């Protein structure tokens, strides 16, 4: 994720077999949606298709019937039946989100609340800081932050969003959104390590929608005019048609937009109400993946995992000055060393020449033919109009403009390292 404090839209995962939603896009195959096996959050690798017990039935979100009515192509993802695309197809859904507003069902992601028994925000913030390198103590009510759960080796267990609630009587509480494939892992980790004075309450019975695109604010503003005054990475509590919503101005597409958490029973009515607006179209996981790739945002289990450090991934900005100076977070020894000396490898953008896409796992070679890295995400970028990829290369080869080649099906294809993101972010940074 770029150093602009972006997430949540994360659809992301690490040992899972990818689900490929293909579309006729010139010579390139359609965007890849990956399911993750069981180690991390975000929306990537964590729990592979049908996560959980072998043969366990897939779960359904509160909007399953809405997806079926719209003719969605449903696929297994992180233990859920999820829409990969609707009748218009991945390419049109992607482009529609860039020009108007796309509506996503992300109810499979994990929602939870950290509540301190003593009613003091500092108690909850310090408890979370013991597991993640973010500066949560400085969060003002209604502010949101992207952060990472780390292991003792400095590897990323999951990426997640954390918000200090702003509504009266709950400003001491932290609201978390973690990746679908990692939520069981994350919640177990939190319950094991949180002090007795802090309680984790899982957000069962809640749905989560993401409204993304340049028209998102005007659409949502018809129901709640106050959203126009929100800035990127802020949140408010709203009531729409009697349903109480937690709304954040955030998302995982690189576009302006909002994430809406609400009771599951109220979700179908809100979904229908938003889709009734002329600018809004339903969008599935296929376009969600291609949108986040164009925005240079990490997919857990692919671009980041338990072996990846925040510094290698270009996520050092998530570690605040106070936390760096204290060095009081898991994996601090490795992370502080890489901050001081530089990491041995770096996540970079890569533009293959021609029309053939480079998929995850393709080797990156230097001009001399030496193996210097690997592709972690790749596919067709509809906005870019050609193949794009992200991956890790040795730091000596990470400068934008560096010529490389990609080993695809035994052939060496020319490519070059480029700066991320591929498509500029359009977050609204209005000061509050």
N, C-alpha and C positions, 0 to 999 in steps of 0.2 A: 504494500500500500504506500502511496506517495507521502511525502512529508507535509501533508496538508491536513492531517487528522481526519481521515475520511470516515467505516461500515457497515454499515451493517449490511449489506445486502448480500451479504455474502452467500453464495451457494457453493460449498467447497469440500477434500478427502485423501489416505495414503496407500493402502494395499487393496484397493478395490478395482474391479474390472470396469473400465469406462463404458458408459452408455453413449452411443454415438447417434446424434440426431442429424441425419444428412439431408442436404437439400441441393438441388441443382444450382451450383454457384460457379459457373465457368469450370475451370480445371480443378478447383479446390473443393474438398469435401466440406460438409457443413460443420458447425461448431460442435465441440465435444462436451458432453455433460458427464462428469465423473461421479461415481458413487464411491464413498470411502469406507474402508473397513473399520477400524475401531479404535483409532487412536487419537484423532484430533477433531477439533471443532471447525468453525468456519463453515464452509460447506464443501468440504472436499473429502479427503480421505478420512475416514473415521470409521464409520460403520458402513460396510459395503452394502450392496443391495440386499434388502431384507435383513438388516442388521439385527442382531439378537440371536436367539436360539435357531439352530439349523431347522429349516422347515417351518419356522414361525410365520403366521399370517402377516401380511403387510398391513401397516396402520394406514388410516385415512385421516386427512385434515377435515375440519368442519365444512370445507368448501368442495369436498369431493363431488357431490351431486351437481354442483354448479359447473365443474369442469366437464363432467360427462355430458351435461346438457349442451355445452358449447362444442362438443365434438373433439375434445382434447385427446391427444395421444398420450396415454398414461404409461409410465415406466417405474420400475423399482428404484428408489433413491433414499439412502440412509434409513432403510426400514419402512418407508412410506410409499404409497402409490401417488406419484406426482405427475403433473402435466409437463411433458417436455416441449410440446408445441400445440397450437390450436390449428384450425382449418387454414388460416392464412399462411402458416409455415414460419420457420425460424427467421429467415432473411427479412420478411416483411415485418415481423414482430420487433426485430432488432431496430430496423430503420424507423418504425413508427415511434418507438421509445425515444430515439434521438430527436425526432421532429415534433412530437406532441406529448403523449403520456401513456406509459405502459403500466398495467396493473398486475402485480405478482402476488401469488399466494406463497408466503414463506412461513406458514403456521407450523411447519415441521421443525423449525428451529427451537432451541431451548430458551425459555424465559424463566427468570427467577428473581427473588428479592432477598437482599441481605439486610436484616433488621436487628439493631443492637438492643439488648434487653434494657440498658440504662437510658435509652432515648438520646444518646449522644452520637452525632454523626462521626466524630473522630474515632469512636470505637469500631464502627463498621469499616471506615476507610483504612485504618491501620491493619485490620484483620485481612483485608484484601491485598494490601501492599506487601504482606508477608509472602504472597504467592505470585505477584505480578509486579513489573518494574514501573508501573504508571504512578504519577503523582495524583493520588485520589484525594488527599487531604485538602488540596487547593480547589477542588470542584465546588463551584457555587451552585445553589439550587437551580435546577433546570438546565444544567450543563451536562454534556455527554463527552465521552472520551473513548477512543479506540485503544485497546491494550492487548497484552499477551500473557497467557499462563506459561510459566517456564519450568523446566526440570533443573536438577542440580548441576547438569552439564551445560546449561545455557541453551538447550534445545527448546523449541516451541511446542507446547502441548496443545495449544489452541489459540486462536485469536478471537476476541470478543468485544462487545460494546458494553460500556458501563455508564449509567446515568444517575445523577443525584436527583431524586424526585423533588418537584417544586410545589406540589399541592400542600395545602395547609395540614399540618400535623404529621407529614411524612417526609419532611426535608432531611431527616436523619437516616433515611433508607436508600440503599443503592439498588438499582434495577439493572439486571444483567441480561444480555442476549448472546447466547453461545451457538456454535455450529450444531446442526442437527446430528451429524455423525458422531459428535463428541459429547453430546449433552449428558449421557449416562456417566461417562468417564469424568467429565468436569464436575458434575454435581456430587459424585462420590468423593472426588478429591477435596472439594470444598468442605463437605460434611466431616471428612476425616481431619482436616487441618484447622478449621475455624475454631476459635475459642468458644467456650460454653456461653459466653456473653453475647454471641452473635448467632442468629438463627437463619438458616437458608430455607426459604419457602419457594418451592417450585411452582411456576405459573401454570399449573394444569388447568384445563378448562378455558384457556385463552387462545385466541387466534392472532395472527400477525400478517398484515398486508403491507405491500410496498407500492407506492404510487410514484413513478419515476419519469422524469422528462421535463422539458421546458414549459409545458402547459400544466404541470402538476399543481403549482401554487394557485393559479387562477381557478382550476377545477375545485380543489379543496376549499378555497376561499369562498365559494358559493354556499358552502354549508357552515363554515366557521371563518368569518372574515379576519379574525385575529392571527391566522397563520401567515398572513402577508408580512407581519412584523417580526416573524421568527428569523433567526440567523442560522447558518449551518452549524450543526452539532449543538443545538438547543432543543429543549422539549417542553411541552405544556400538557395539561390535562384539559380535555374538551368533552362536551356532551353533544352528540349528534343523534337526533331522533330518539332521545331517551337513553342512548347507550353511552357509557363513559369510556372515553378513549385516552390512551397515553400516546401522544404524537411527538415524534422527533423529526427534525429536518435533517435527514441523513439517508443513506442508501449505498448500494454497491455497484452502481452503473457508471459513475463519473458524472452523472447528470444531477441537476437540482431535483429534490424529491423529498418524500416523507415516508416514515414507517409508522403504521397504525396498529397498536396493540389494543385488543378489546375482548370482551367475553365471547366465547365460541358461539353461543346462541344468537348473538347479534351480528355475527360476521356475514352470513348469507345476504341479509338485507342491505348491509353497507356495500358489499361487493356489487350487488345489482344496481344500487343507487349510483355508484361511481361509474359503472359500465354504461349507464344510461346517458352519461355526458358525451357529447360528440367527439371530444378529443381523446377519449380513453378506449384502449383496446386491451384484451387479456394477453399476457405474455408468459411463456413457460420457461423451464430451466435451460433449454437450449440457447435462447437469446440472452438469458441472464449470464450464461457462461461467456458468450462472445462479447457482450457489453463490458463485463468486468475485465476481460483480457485486453480489449482496446483501451480501457482506462488504466491498465498497468497494475491492477489489484490482484493480490495473491489469493490462490485457491488452496485451502488447507489440504494437506495430504499430497499435494502436487508441488506447488511453489514453496511451501513451508511445511515442516514436519518436526518430529522430535530430534532430528539430527541437525536442523538448521538453526543458526543463531540469528537474532534480530539484526545484527550488523551485516552479515552476509546478505540478508534478505532486503537490505535497504530500509529497515524499520527502526533504526537507531533513534529516530525522532520521538518514538513512543516512550523513551526513557528520559524523564525530566532531569534538570540540573541537580535538584536536591537528592534524587535517587542515585545519580551517578556519584555524587560526592560521598554519600553514605555507603554505597556499595552493599546495601542490606537486602538484596533480592536474590532469588535462586539463580545460580549460574553466573554470579557477578564476576568471578575471577576471569572466566573466558571472555565475557562480554566487554569488560573494562580493558582487557588486553587488546582485543580487536579494535576497540575504539581508539586506543593509543597507537597501535602499530599497523592497523589496517587488517582486514580479513584475508585469508588466502584465496577466497573466491568471492564473486559478487553476482547478484541477480541483475540481469540486463535485458533490454529489449533486443530482438533480432528480427531483421526484415529479410526473408529469403527473396532472391531474385526469381523472376518468372512467376508462374501461377501455382506451382506445386506446394502444398502446405507441409510443414515439418511438425510431426506429432510428438507428444510426450515420449521421452526415451531416446530420441534421435541424438546421436553423438555430435558434438561441436568440435571441429578440427581447426587448427591454426593454418596459416598459409603454407607452412612446411609439411602439413599433414599429420601433425601430432594431435592427439586427443587432449583437448583443453576444457571440456565441459559437456553439459547435457541439456537438452530441452526439457522443460517441466510443464509447459502449457503451449499449445500451438493450434492454429486453425486458420480459418478465413475471417478477415475483418471486414464486415460489410460496409462500414463507414469509410475505412481506409481504402477499400477496393482491391484488396490483395491479401496474400498470406502474411500472418504475423505470428510471433512466438516470443516466449520468455524462457529464460533458463539461467544456469550458472556457468560462469567461465572463470578461469584463473584471473586474478586481479590484474596481471600484466597485460591481459588482452581485453579488458573491460571498457576501454575508452570508446565513446561514440565515434563511429566512422571506421573502426577496426574491421578489416576484411577477414572473414572466416568462411568455412564451408560446413555443410551439414550432411551427415551420412544418412541418406534416406533410401531404404530398400537396396542397399549396396552401392548406391550412386552418390558421388560427391556433388552437392548443389551449392552454388555460390550464394553468399549472404553477407550481411554486415551488421555490426553492433550499432544500435540506435538508442537514443535517450527515451525514457519512459515519461509520461504515457504516450501511446500512439495517437490518442484523441484527447485534446485538452479537457480538463475538468471544468465543469460549469456550476460549481457550488456557489450558493449565495452567502456572501460574507458580511451582510449588513450588521453593523454593530448594534448591540442592544443596550 
